[in-house]
Amino acid sequence: MTPHPFRDVAIVAAYNTPQARVLEGHTSFSITLDAARGALAEAAVPAAEVDAVFSKHAPDLIYALGLGPAWNSNCAGGIAGVLQAASLVATGLAHTVLVADGGAGLYTQRSATAPWTRPANEFVVPFGLYTAAEFALIARRHMERFGTTPEQLAEVAATVRNSGHVNPDAVYQGCGPYTPDDILASRMIADPFHLLDCATTSEGGCALVITTAERAAELPGVPVHILGGGLDALGPAYRHAPSWDLTGASDDVPNGYVGRRAARKTFAMAGLGPADVDVCELYDPFSFEIIRQFEAFGFCAEGEGGDFVMDGRIGPGGQFPITTDGGLMSYSHGGGVVQLTQRVARGVHQLQGRCRSMQVPGAEVALCTNGGAGALFTDVVLLGSERP
């Protein structure tokens, strides 16, 4: 049999800096540097061992940490960075890779949506298209087609926010608990999204250390393995009004189910299926995105996602507990790529048995995702406690 492409790769550390609405005295680089140092300390890996860096601050990190010569990647991080970093290790192009990012001082216009999701273009500037409206277009199409209800969206939002409510590290720790009625009572932002259906904005950093399985066996932490992964994109995020029916040349999967091909590749690489997943660290920019992902990834049939998330299935003790740290809605939404990397970090923590909130007992397989149909991309990675 052909060996698994990532058999000799392991994630040995996942570190989050403090997260806050505003981190006084920090810049995006300084909080990224803190995250990098924290991850290396957690892994017990000397900085001199790092020979590749994935970060939008990669050259500055290489200089500040005294690395180099080192691989300077053009990919900042998130699942895309994790899979590319793993590929470097698997092919011998690098031995130990640092993936790090952070955001601070970016969100100064408190009355506006997050700046990293509203680049100036022909839709945003004259017509006011913004993130919530983009994702709302996708959600409303699904509701009209399948009868998905606001109450089902609210069930998702309440579940995610309640995980943040009990997470001592979450920006919105202690702000709940929430009921679906609380979500529905919050003000409307972009139909069907109420305020509490939407991601927050905050600041913070996150970093991972990825190395060889052989080196991981010498380190004190619990190694986590990459069982499979895939990337799906249909265009640049936040520059084009999203259409559910948009397709590319490679297949007929519409943007409404972007990520389906990535999930199929991921599960095939792992030799597993949705039923084997113990915890779903799903990206949660808006409540409906969770419902959409469950359908796109094959956990349920098209149109059944609304019913699928009800009756405790996605909550603590449920069949598929979701976004256990509170996600973008409650834990942190630090800008740029940092929140993409955080979903992988939380999957790592779950499999290491040290998640600060909503630890899933005996978790062995974690599904982590990035993006969403409103942004024209969805990335998927499957992590496991056992070496593939």
C-alpha positions in Angstrom: 0.0 0.0 0.0 1.1 3.6 -0.7 2.0 5.2 2.7 -0.1 8.1 3.9 1.4 11.4 2.6 1.5 12.9 6.1 2.5 9.7 8.1 5.8 11.3 9.1 4.3 14.6 10.1 3.0 15.8 13.5 1.6 18.9 15.1 3.4 19.2 18.5 2.1 22.5 19.8 -0.9 24.9 19.5 -0.8 28.1 21.4 -3.1 31.0 21.8 -2.1 34.4 23.3 -4.6 36.2 25.5 -7.6 37.4 23.4 -9.4 40.7 24.0 -11.6 43.3 22.3 -8.5 45.5 22.4 -5.0 44.4 23.4 -3.4 47.6 24.6 0.2 48.1 23.7 0.2 45.5 20.9 0.5 45.6 17.2 -0.3 42.7 14.9 3.4 41.8 14.7 4.0 42.0 18.5 1.1 39.7 19.3 2.2 37.3 16.5 5.7 37.2 18.0 4.2 36.4 21.4 2.2 33.5 19.8 5.3 32.2 18.1 7.4 32.2 21.3 4.5 30.6 23.2 4.2 27.8 20.7 7.9 27.1 20.7 8.0 27.1 24.5 5.0 24.8 24.7 6.6 22.4 22.2 10.0 22.6 24.0 11.5 23.2 20.5 14.5 25.6 20.3 14.0 28.4 17.8 17.2 27.3 16.1 15.4 24.2 14.9 12.7 26.1 12.9 13.6 26.1 9.3 10.3 27.3 7.8 7.8 30.0 8.8 4.2 30.5 7.6 3.0 34.0 8.6 2.1 37.3 7.0 5.0 38.5 9.3 7.3 35.6 8.3 10.4 37.8 7.4 10.1 39.8 10.7 9.6 36.6 12.7 12.7 35.0 11.1 14.7 38.1 12.1 13.2 38.6 15.6 13.6 35.0 16.6 17.1 34.7 15.2 16.1 32.0 12.7 17.5 31.6 9.3 18.3 30.8 6.8 14.7 29.7 6.8 11.9 29.0 4.3 9.8 32.2 4.0 6.4 31.2 2.8 3.9 33.5 1.0 1.1 31.6 2.8 0.1 33.1 6.1 -1.5 30.2 7.8 -4.9 28.7 8.5 -5.7 25.3 7.1 -4.0 26.2 3.8 -0.8 27.0 5.8 -1.0 23.8 7.9 -1.4 21.6 4.8 1.4 23.3 3.0 3.7 23.2 6.0 2.9 19.5 6.5 3.9 19.0 2.8 7.2 20.6 3.4 7.9 18.3 6.3 6.6 15.2 4.4 8.9 15.9 1.4 11.9 16.8 3.5 12.0 20.4 2.4 11.7 21.5 6.0 12.1 19.8 9.4 10.3 22.1 11.8 7.7 24.6 10.7 6.3 27.5 12.7 2.8 28.7 11.7 1.9 32.0 13.4 -0.4 35.0 13.0 -2.0 37.7 15.1 -4.1 40.8 14.8 -4.1 44.0 16.9 -4.9 47.6 16.2 -6.8 46.8 13.0 -10.4 47.4 14.1 -10.6 51.0 15.0 -13.9 51.9 13.3 -16.2 50.3 15.9 -19.4 51.2 14.0 -18.3 49.3 10.9 -17.8 45.7 10.1 -14.4 44.0 10.4 -11.9 45.8 8.1 -10.3 42.5 6.8 -13.7 41.6 5.3 -14.5 44.8 3.5 -11.8 45.6 0.9 -12.6 48.5 -1.3 -14.2 47.3 -4.5 -17.1 48.1 -6.8 -19.7 46.3 -4.6 -18.6 47.5 -1.2 -18.0 51.2 -1.9 -21.0 52.3 -3.9 -23.6 49.7 -2.8 -22.6 48.9 0.7 -22.2 45.1 0.3 -20.5 43.8 3.5 -19.8 40.5 5.2 -23.1 39.9 6.9 -25.0 40.7 3.7 -22.8 38.4 1.7 -23.4 35.5 4.0 -27.1 36.4 4.4 -27.6 35.9 0.6 -26.5 32.3 1.0 -28.6 31.7 4.1 -31.7 33.2 2.6 -31.4 31.1 -0.5 -31.3 28.0 1.6 -34.2 29.1 3.7 -36.4 29.8 0.6 -35.4 26.5 -1.0 -35.6 24.1 2.0 -37.7 25.9 4.7 -34.8 26.3 7.1 -36.0 28.5 10.0 -34.5 31.3 12.1 -35.0 29.1 15.1 -32.6 26.6 13.7 -30.0 29.3 13.0 -30.6 30.5 16.6 -30.0 27.0 17.9 -26.5 27.0 16.3 -25.7 30.5 17.6 -26.8 29.7 21.2 -24.7 26.5 21.2 -21.5 28.2 20.0 -21.9 31.2 22.3 -22.6 29.0 25.3 -19.3 27.3 24.7 -17.6 30.7 24.9 -19.6 31.6 28.0 -17.9 28.8 30.0 -14.5 29.3 28.4 -12.2 31.2 30.7 -10.1 32.4 27.8 -12.9 33.6 25.6 -13.4 37.4 25.0 -17.1 37.0 25.9 -16.6 34.6 28.8 -19.5 34.9 31.3 -21.8 36.8 28.9 -24.4 34.0 28.7 -25.9 31.5 29.0 -27.9 32.1 25.9 -31.2 30.6 24.6 -32.3 30.5 21.0 -34.9 33.1 22.1 -32.1 35.4 23.2 -30.5 35.1 19.7 -33.8 35.9 18.0 -34.4 38.9 20.3 -31.2 40.6 19.3 -31.4 43.3 16.6 -31.5 42.4 12.9 -28.3 43.0 11.0 -28.9 41.4 7.6 -31.9 39.2 7.2 -31.9 36.4 8.4 -29.0 37.3 10.7 -29.6 38.9 14.1 -26.7 40.5 15.9 -26.0 37.3 17.9 -26.0 35.2 14.8 -22.8 37.0 13.7 -19.1 36.8 14.5 -17.6 39.3 16.9 -14.4 41.3 16.4 -11.4 41.2 18.7 -7.6 40.9 18.9 -5.2 38.1 19.6 -2.6 35.6 18.3 -2.2 31.9 17.5 0.6 29.7 16.5 1.4 26.0 15.7 4.6 24.0 15.5 4.7 21.2 13.0 7.6 18.7 12.7 8.5 15.2 11.9 6.8 12.3 13.7 10.3 11.1 14.7 11.1 14.4 16.4 7.7 14.6 17.9 8.4 11.3 19.7 11.2 13.0 21.5 9.2 16.0 22.7 7.1 16.2 25.9 3.7 17.0 24.3 1.1 14.8 22.8 1.5 14.7 19.0 -1.5 15.2 16.7 -1.6 13.9 13.2 -3.0 15.1 9.9 -5.3 12.4 8.5 -6.4 14.4 5.5 -7.2 17.8 4.1 -8.4 19.8 1.1 -8.9 23.3 -0.1 -11.8 24.6 -2.2 -12.0 28.1 -3.6 -14.2 29.7 -6.3 -12.6 33.2 -6.2 -11.3 35.9 -4.0 -13.1 36.5 -0.8 -15.2 39.6 -0.2 -14.7 41.0 -3.7 -17.6 39.5 -5.6 -21.2 39.2 -4.5 -21.6 35.5 -3.6 -24.0 33.4 -5.6 -25.3 30.0 -4.4 -25.2 28.7 -8.0 -21.7 29.8 -8.9 -19.6 26.8 -10.2 -16.1 26.3 -11.6 -14.7 24.3 -14.4 -13.7 21.3 -12.4 -17.1 20.0 -11.2 -20.7 21.1 -10.7 -20.6 21.6 -7.0 -22.1 25.1 -6.5 -20.7 27.8 -4.2 -23.6 27.0 -1.8 -21.8 23.7 -1.0 -18.2 24.9 -1.5 -16.0 22.6 0.6 -17.8 19.5 -0.5 -14.9 18.4 -2.8 -12.4 19.3 -0.1 -14.3 17.2 2.4 -14.6 14.2 0.1 -10.8 14.3 -0.5 -10.2 14.7 3.2 -12.3 11.7 4.2 -10.9 9.6 1.3 -7.3 10.3 2.3 -8.1 9.4 5.9 -10.2 6.3 5.1 -12.9 7.6 7.3 -16.4 9.2 7.0 -18.5 11.8 8.9 -19.7 9.2 11.4 -16.1 8.7 12.6 -15.7 12.4 13.6 -15.7 13.0 17.4 -15.7 16.8 17.4 -16.4 19.4 14.8 -14.3 22.6 15.1 -16.3 24.3 12.4 -15.7 27.9 11.3 -18.6 30.0 12.4 -18.7 33.5 10.8 -22.5 33.3 10.9 -24.8 30.7 12.4 -26.1 29.4 9.1 -22.6 28.5 8.0 -22.6 25.6 10.4 -25.8 24.2 8.9 -24.4 24.6 5.4 -21.2 22.8 6.3 -22.9 19.8 7.7 -24.8 19.4 4.4 -21.7 20.1 2.2 -19.6 17.6 4.1 -22.1 14.7 3.9 -23.1 14.6 7.6 -26.7 14.9 6.3 -28.6 15.3 3.0 -29.1 18.6 1.3 -31.9 20.5 2.9 -31.7 18.5 6.2 -29.1 20.6 8.0 -31.7 22.7 9.9 -33.2 19.7 11.5 -29.8 18.0 11.9 -28.5 20.7 14.3 -31.5 20.4 16.6 -32.3 18.3 19.7 -28.8 18.5 21.2 -26.9 16.8 18.4 -24.3 19.7 18.2 -24.0 20.6 21.9 -22.0 19.2 24.8 -22.5 15.4 24.9 -24.1 15.4 21.5 -23.2 13.3 18.5 -21.2 16.1 16.8 -20.2 18.8 19.3 -19.3 22.0 17.4 -16.8 24.9 17.9 -16.1 24.0 21.5 -14.2 27.2 22.5 -16.9 29.7 21.4 -15.5 30.3 18.0 -15.7 33.6 16.2 -19.0 34.4 17.9 -17.6 34.3 21.4 -14.0 33.2 21.8 -12.2 35.6 19.4 -12.2 36.9 15.9 -8.7 38.4 15.7 -8.5 39.4 12.1 -6.5 38.2 9.1 -5.6 34.6 9.2 -5.4 34.2 13.0 -9.0 32.9 13.4 -8.4 30.4 10.6 -5.5 28.9 12.5 -7.4 29.0 15.8 -9.8 26.3 14.5 -6.9 24.0 13.9 -5.5 24.9 17.3 -8.7 23.9 19.0 -8.8 20.6 17.2 -5.3 19.9 18.4 -6.3 20.8 22.0 -9.3 18.5 21.9 -7.2 15.6 20.7 -4.5 16.3 23.3 -7.3 16.3 26.0 -6.6 19.8 27.2 -9.3 22.0 25.7 -10.2 24.8 28.1 -13.9 24.4 27.6 -16.2 21.7 26.4 -13.5 19.0 26.2 -15.0 16.0 24.4 -14.1 12.9 26.4 -11.9 10.4 24.5 -11.8 12.5 21.3 -9.7 10.8 18.6 -10.8 12.5 15.4 -11.4 16.3 14.9 -12.7 18.0 11.8 -11.5 21.6 11.4 -12.7 24.1 8.8 -12.1 27.6 7.5 -14.1 30.0 5.4 -17.6 29.9 4.0 -19.8 30.3 1.0 -20.2 34.0 1.6 -16.4 34.2 1.1 -16.3 31.8 -1.9 -14.0 29.2 -0.2 -14.0 26.5 2.4 -11.0 24.5 3.6 -11.0 21.3 5.5 -8.5 19.3 7.6 -9.1 16.1 9.6 -6.8 15.6 12.7 -6.3 12.4 14.5 -4.7 11.1 17.7 -3.4 8.0 15.9 -0.6 8.1 13.3 -2.1 7.4 9.8 
